[in-house]
Amino acid sequence: MNPHPATLESYPTLQWTARDLARLRDISIPRAPVFTPSDVRRIAGNLDVWDAWPLASMHGIPVRWRGGELWFALAAPAFDDPEERHGAARIHHFHRIDGQFRHIGATFEEGFTPGSREWSGSALFEDGVVTFYFTAAGERGETEPTFRQRIFACTTGLAETGDAVFTGWSDPVEQVIPANIVYMTRHDGTGELGEIKAFRDPAPWRAEDGVDHLLFTASSARHLGLHNGLIGCARRGDADPEGGVFEKRPPLVDATGVNNELERPHIVAHGGRLYLFWSTQAKVFAPGIDAPTGLYGAVADGFAGPWRLLNGHGLVFANPQGEPFQAYSWWVLPDLSVTSFVDYWGIDDAAAKRKPEGRAHFGGTFAPFLHLRLEGDVATLR
């Protein structure tokens, strides 16, 4: 036990270092199973789907809805080049029932959100209200996509009957704003995927003191460069504990010099501990660091930490050796099931992602669920 535990007002940031990741050289890396053709079931032939999350309680438990669950994911038309999807991403919702996903439609009307497109977030259901956190990317009405990222929330109710899912959305309100002191305000990078800077992927968590926090993917304003990824944190303001914006706090994880994108961070409570998970790709690690695309994580006895890397290095599991691009954007649920999407499968060469080959190998759909086993500081696939 830590003899001087941190408080929720002052917690230590976990530094994720090259030395931590060097431990991967001495182990047999845990790998997810290889997909078979029957595992890749597209939702709709003309729609690519990725980055999914459920409507859930504050602690991540999916809400029962019309005999199943209500899920959200990014979606875009199935372009000849699947990489074009990022410039046209919209949030859509789906009915998951009997283990299958059925597409319902776009979650927001065209032009409702403040960006030119919508990127990942999360959906909270509490006291009959849906609070929807999401990333607005770019600027509404722009002719060429830019990469400014802003974190917003809006609320609605669930319609009880009929074809409607929601009762009507409130106006989006910006939740936390970077000041270029801890978190970068400019996110363009080079404009190349994997080099764009971050302020996105909001996910809420209620800490032991009952105060709500918001996790997000961020980039360091203190350490500029290609590899300055953070898992950011903000705390609900004391002046408005029931709503309003969040106050920025120190990052939970700092990967400066190691990695550019610690994507879609979220927390799961299990066995009296908290588990923090994020996804990242091999291509966004710094030169000299040989780490795979996979699900990574840390563990702590409480939100204030200190946070410790799972398995001593952070890796929970990776894509298969011969299928390094098979899946991505893993999201762990409280029952330790893990969702993701089918990325590029059936290839082991990044050059094959380019059109026209890329279209034939891009899944663009929900992947089969995996399951974890968590025991203290150790995480494994079941």
N, C-alpha and C positions, 0 to 999 in steps of 0.2 A: 504494500500500500504506500502511496505517496505521503510522507510525513507532513508535507505542507501543501495540502490540496488547494487548487485554484478556486477562485470564486467565479460566479457567473458574470461578474463585472470585469474580471481580469484573468483571462485564461491564456495558457501558453499556446503558441502556434506550433504545430508539428512541422518540422523541416524534413522534407522528403529529399534524400541526397543520392548522389551517384554511388556512394558506399553502400547504402541500403540495397540498391538495385544490383550491385555487383554480386550479392548473395545468390542471385538467380543462376549464376554460372555453376554453382555447386549443387544444384538440385535437378531433379526431373520435373520439368514444368507441367503442372496440371493442365489438361486440355479438355475442351468440350467435345462431345461426340460429333462425328462428321454427318452432315445432312444427307438424306437420300431424296430422290425426286419427290417422293410422297410427302416429305416434310415441307415442301415449298408450295403452299396453296395461296394463290393470289386472291385478294378480296374482290378486285374488279380489274378486268383486262386493261383498262385505260387509266388506272390510278396507281401511283406508287405510294407506299405507306412506310413510315419509319418513326422512330422516337416515340414510344407509346407510354401512357400512364393511365391509371384508373381514377375515377371519382372515389375518394377515400376519406376516412376519418383523419384527424390530426396526426394520428400515429400510423397512418398508412394502410389501414384495413379497408379493402374495397367495400363499397356500399352496395347492398342488394337493391336491384332496380328491375322491375317488371320481369321477375323470374330469373334474372341473371345479374350482370354488372354493366355499368356505363363506363366506357373507356374513351380515351382521346389519343390522337396521334397526329403527327405532321403528314400531310398528303399533298400531292401535286400531280398534274397530268404526266402520263408516261412518255416523256420526251425520248427522242432517238438517243440522246446522250443523257443518261440518268443523272449526271452531275448538275445538269441544269435545274434540277428540282429545288435546290437550295434558294434559287432566285424567284421561285414561285410558290414557296411553301405556305400553306394555310392549315389551321388546326381543324380537324374533322372529328366527329364522334361516331362511336361504334357500340353495338349491343353485343356483349359477350355472353353467350348462353350455351350450356352444354358443351363448353370447351371450344366453341366456334365463334368467330367474329363476323358480325353482319354490319356492313357500312350503312350509316344513316344519312350523313350529309355534313356540310360545312358548319362549324360551330357558330361563327359570327357572320353577319351579313357583310358583303363586299363594302370596303371603305369604313367599317366601324372601328377598327383598331388603328392606332396612330402611325404604324409603319407601312412600308410597301409590301411587307410580308410578315408572317408570324412564325416564330421559332418556339422551342420547347418551353414547358412550364409544368404546372401541377394543378390539381383540382381538389379542393377541400369541401367536405359536406359536414356542416355542424349546425344544430338547432334549426334544421329545415332550410338552411341557406347554403347555396353553392358559392364559394369564393374561388375565383379562377385566376391563377397567377400565370402570366405568360410573358414572352419576350417579343417586343416590337422591334423588328429589324428594318433599318433604313428609314426613309421618310415618306409619309403618304404623298402620292402624286409625283414622286421622282421618276424621271425618264430612264435613268441608268441606276441599277441597284448600288447602294452604298451600304456600309457595314456598321453604322452606329447602332448600338443595342441599348434598349431601355426596358426596364422591368415594370410591368403594370399589373393591376388587379381590377376585376369587376365582379359583380355579384348578380345572382338570379335565384329563382326558385325552380323546383322541378314540377312540370305539369303532371297532373294526376291521371288524366285520361286523354284519349285522342292521339293524333299523330304528332302533336307538338311535344318536344322534350323539355323546353325551358319556358318560363313565364315571361321573360323579358329581361335584358341585360341593363345594369346600371352603366353610367359612363365610366370608361377606364380611368384609373387614377395611378399616377406614377408612384412607386412604392419606396424606392431607394435610389439615390442619385450619386454617381461617383464624382469626386472632387479633384482627382489627379494628385492625391496625396498618398493614399494607400492603394486605391483602385484606379486604373487607367481610364481616362475619359475618351480617348481616341481608339477606335477599334478596327480601323481599316487594315492595319498591317500592310502586306503587299497585295491584298485582295485575293491571294491564292488560298485555297482550302488547306487548313492545317497551319497557316501562318497568320490568319485573322486573329486579332485580339478579342477579349471576351468581357461581357457583362450580361449574362444570360442564365437561363435554366433555373428559375426560382423554385424553391421547394420549402414549405414551412415545417417548423418543428417547435413543439411546446416543451420548454425545459422544465426542470424540477421545481423551479420557483413559480411556475404557472405563466411565465411570460413567453410570448410567441417570438420565435426567431425565423429568419429567412436565410437559407443557404443559396449560393449561386456560384456559377463559374465566372472567374474574373482573371484579370492580368495585373501584374504588379506595376505601380507607378514609381516605386522606389528602385526597381532593378529593371531597366529597359533592356530589350534584346529579344532574340527570337524565342527564348525559352524562359518565360517568366509567369507560368501559370499558377493560379491560386484557387483555393476553395474559399470564397468570401462568405461573410456572415453579417447579418444586421439584426438588431433587437427592436422590438416594438417600443416606441417612445413612451417614456413615463408620463408625459403630459396627456397622452391619449391612448391609454392601455387597451381600449376596446376597439380601436380602429385607427385609421390614418396611416401615416408613413412609418417606415422603420429607420432607426438610427444605425449608421454603419459601425461595425465592430472590427477588431483585428481578424485576419483570415484564420480559418481552422487549419488549413494546410497550405504550405508554401513550397512550390516545386521550382523555385528560381534556379536556373542553371541546369535543370533536369528535363523539364517538360513544358510544353506550351499550352496544353488544354486538358484540364481535369473536368470532364463534362458530366452534366446531369447529377450533381451530388445529392444524396438523400440519406436519411437515417432510418434504421430499423432497430427496435428494442427487442432483445432476446436474452433470456437467461439472466436477467438482472444487469445486463450491460447494454451499451449503445454501440451500434455498428454503423459506420459511415462508409458509403460506397460511392465510387465514381468510375467512369469509363474513360479510356484513353487509347490512342492508336500508336503503333510502333513508329510511324513516320513523324510524330511530334515530339519524340524524345531527342535530347541533345546528341550531337555526334559523339561516338565512343560509348554510348549507353545502348546495350543490346537487350531491349525489353520488348515483349510482344504486345500486340493489340489484345486487350482483355478487360476484365472487371478487376478493379483494385479496391482496397479498403483499409480502414483503421478501426480501432476499438477503444472504448473508454468506459470507466465506471460511472460516469455522469457527463452531462453536456460540457461542463467546465474542464473536462480532461483531467490529466494529460492524455492526449490521444496517442496510441501506439499502433504502428503498422501491423496489419494482419500478417501472420506467418513470418514476421521479421523483415519482410521486404515490400509488402503491400499487395502483391499479386494474389488474387483469389483463383482465377483460372484464365486461360487464354484460348484463342481460336485454335483449331487443329493445326498440326505442323504443316500438312499439305494444303490447308485451306485457311491461309492467314487473314483473308478478308471475309470469311463466311458470315459473320454476324457482328452486330455492334449495338451500342446504346442499351446496356443492360440495366434493368430496374428490378430491385429486390423487394418482394412483398413480405409482410410480417410472418406468413407461414413458410418463409424461406424459398418459395418458388421464385423463379427469375424469368422475366420476359425480355425480349430483344427483337430486332428485326433482321430479316435475311438481307444481307448486303450482297457483295459479289461472291458467288459460290461456283465451284467447279474450276477455279483458276488459282494459280500460285504466283502469278507474275503481275505486278501492278500495271504494266503496259497494256495488259489485256482488258483493263477497265475502259480504254478509249473506244469510242464508237468506230465501226458498228459492233465490234465484239462485246463491248460493255453491256449493251442492251440485252444481249442473249444470256449474259451471266448475272444480271442484276435481279435480285429477288423482289425487293420492294414490297414486302409483306411481313406479317407477324411470324416470328420464328417459334419453333416448339419451345415450351417452357422447360427450364432446367430446375434443379433443386440443390440447395446448399445444406451443409451441416456446419454449425457454428459451436465451437467448444472453447470458451475463453478467448485466447488470442489466436486461435487456429480456425481457419476457414477452408473447407474442402467441398468438392462436388459429391453429392450422394450417388 
